[in-house]
Amino acid sequence: DDDDDDDDDDDDDDDTAKPAVCALAVSEAAKAIEKLAIAKPTPTQTDADGEAELEAELAEDKAAIASKVESIMEEAETLDQTVGALSALKDEMGLAGEDLLGFVFEAVFDEDILKDEQVKASAKLFARLQKLCSKPKTAQQVILVCVERLVGELHEEALLKKCPHVLKAFYEYDLLEEEQLVHWSEKKSKTVNRDISKKVKKAAEPFITWLKEAEEGEDDDDDDE
């Protein structure tokens, strides 16, 4: 019987030892995982670093293209030379026509867009560049987005209140059509900061109202006939 008691004691010792060993193993595993978590960036950190790097590269590429566009605008002597050089740059850099149009807009127009009659001076150039875009509609959308940034962000103090005159200039030189202007005024922007877009469209209301009234007047004249 004493031998049986000794066996029972041995079993009890084994049962006590096993949980202790398991607890130690779990503890060591937890420490190892913790070390790995500290050493290895989280997916969020990795994604953020990658996005920041990509944004920096894009900013550099954009600055390089903008510089080339400005050089072409300064050095080309004729309209044909300007369009030819810009078209070659578009192909070289793999740009869409809409992208090129945006770069040229930023190179040409500033706070003196009205004072220096910049739209009038560059109307023929932009008419040619619009033909490099996939559709007339998308070319006009680019111009409207650029106008929003110009008058609502870059030169707000000088141009926001003059927004109707800026839009009218593009309209008078056939770079913006009535249909696209009205559609733009009624649609929320997906490419420009919404607050900026909202205040620009608010400032543009007198011109949009004038467009609509002019269209209604033409419809009434047609009905009379």
Secondary structure, DSSP 8 states (H G I E B T S, - for coil): -HHHHHHHHHHHHHHHHHHHHHHHHHHHHHHHHHHHHHHS--HHHHHHHHHHHHHHHHHHHHHHHHHHHHHHHHH--SHHHHHHHHHHHHHHHT--HHHHHHHHHHHH--TTTTTTTHHHHHHHHHHHHHTTSS-HHHHHHHHHHHHHHIIIIITHHHHGGGHHHHHHHHHHTTSS-HHHHHHHHHS--SSS-HHHHHHHHHHHHHHHHHHHHHHHHHHHHHHH-
